[in-house]
Amino acid sequence: MRKKLRRGGGEFIGFAIGMLGLCTMILMLLGVFQLCMASSQLENAANLISRDIVSEESLDDARAKAQTDAENLLGGYQAIDSGSINTEVEYAPGSDREWKKGNYIKLFITVKLNCRNPIVSGNKTVSALVMIERDG
């Protein structure tokens, strides 16, 4: 009986190592899929929010609207930590520093991603450049 156990030991160890590698690759692939989905959701939210804030009366109103819209749009996603949603609205480089029609603003949305995989988790920032449509 001992001869049978000794004879198959190497195959079992090789199989166990192979399965560990396969499971690790599958988990990495799932983490990348989660990152892609979260990035797509962030890009979509940035486009929606940036189109919404260009019709506000002032930069302060646009900042407040961007933060509330971002929390409403991104708060329900599993991969995005809802307490880490942060938005910034600034005048674009080369644009006048006043809220008037024709000037450009840039929206930045920063969130912390929890993708269940430490390699692809972390902070993610997306931005959108839009033109102001309404004078203050």
C-alpha positions in Angstrom: 0.0 0.0 0.0 2.8 2.4 0.7 4.2 1.9 -2.7 1.0 3.1 -4.3 1.0 6.3 -2.2 4.6 7.1 -3.0 4.1 6.5 -6.7 1.3 9.2 -7.2 2.6 11.9 -4.9 4.4 13.9 -7.6 1.4 14.0 -9.9 -0.8 15.2 -7.1 1.6 18.0 -6.2 1.9 19.1 -9.9 -1.9 19.0 -10.2 -2.3 21.2 -7.0 0.2 23.7 -8.3 -1.4 23.9 -11.7 -4.9 24.4 -10.2 -3.5 27.2 -8.0 -2.1 28.9 -11.0 -5.3 28.5 -13.0 -7.4 29.9 -10.1 -5.1 32.8 -9.7 -5.4 33.6 -13.5 -9.2 33.4 -13.3 -9.3 35.8 -10.3 -7.0 38.2 -12.1 -9.2 38.1 -15.2 -12.3 38.8 -13.1 -10.6 41.7 -11.4 -9.8 43.2 -14.8 -13.4 42.8 -15.9 -14.6 44.6 -12.8 -12.1 47.4 -13.5 -13.3 47.7 -17.0 -17.0 47.9 -15.9 -16.3 50.4 -13.2 -14.2 52.6 -15.7 -17.1 52.5 -18.1 -19.5 53.5 -15.4 -17.2 56.4 -14.4 -16.8 57.6 -18.0 -20.6 57.5 -18.5 -21.2 59.4 -15.2 -18.6 62.1 -16.1 -20.3 62.7 -19.5 -23.8 62.9 -17.9 -22.7 65.2 -15.1 -20.6 67.5 -17.3 -23.5 68.0 -19.7 -25.8 68.7 -16.7 -23.6 71.3 -15.0 -22.9 73.6 -18.0 -26.4 75.1 -17.6 -25.8 76.3 -14.0 -25.7 79.9 -12.9 -22.2 79.9 -11.4 -19.1 77.8 -10.7 -20.2 77.2 -7.1 -23.6 75.9 -8.2 -21.9 73.7 -10.8 -19.6 72.2 -8.1 -22.5 71.5 -5.7 -24.6 69.9 -8.5 -21.6 67.8 -9.7 -21.0 66.3 -6.2 -24.7 65.5 -5.6 -25.1 64.0 -9.1 -22.0 61.9 -8.8 -23.1 60.5 -5.4 -26.5 59.7 -6.9 -25.2 58.1 -10.0 -22.2 56.1 -8.6 -23.4 55.4 -5.1 -25.1 52.1 -5.9 -22.3 50.3 -7.7 -20.5 47.5 -5.8 -17.0 48.1 -7.1 -17.1 51.9 -6.1 -16.7 52.9 -2.5 -19.6 55.4 -2.1 -17.8 57.3 0.7 -14.9 58.1 -1.6 -16.7 59.9 -4.4 -15.0 63.3 -5.0 -15.7 65.8 -7.8 -13.8 68.9 -8.8 -14.9 71.5 -11.3 -12.3 74.0 -12.6 -11.9 76.3 -15.5 -10.0 74.7 -18.3 -6.4 75.9 -19.1 -6.5 78.7 -21.6 -10.0 79.7 -20.7 -11.1 82.9 -19.0 -11.6 82.6 -15.2 -15.2 83.7 -15.2 -18.5 82.0 -15.7 -19.7 83.1 -19.1 -20.9 81.4 -22.3 -18.2 80.0 -24.4 -15.6 79.4 -21.7 -14.5 75.8 -20.9 -14.7 73.9 -17.7 -13.2 70.6 -16.7 -14.9 68.1 -14.5 -12.8 65.6 -12.5 -14.4 62.6 -10.7 -12.2 60.6 -8.3 -13.4 57.4 -6.7 -11.8 54.5 -4.8 -12.3 51.1 -6.6 -12.8 47.9 -4.5 -12.4 45.2 -7.2 -11.7 42.3 -4.8 -8.2 42.2 -6.3 -5.4 44.3 -4.8 -3.6 44.7 -8.1 -6.5 46.5 -9.9 -8.0 48.2 -6.9 -7.2 51.8 -5.9 -8.1 55.4 -6.9 -9.4 56.1 -10.3 -9.9 59.6 -11.8 -11.8 60.5 -15.0 -12.3 63.9 -16.5 -14.6 65.6 -19.0 -14.1 69.0 -20.8 -17.2 70.9 -21.7 -18.2 74.5 -22.8 -20.4 76.7 -20.6 -23.8 77.2 -22.2 -25.3 79.8 -19.8 -24.1 83.2 -18.6 -24.0 83.7 -14.9 
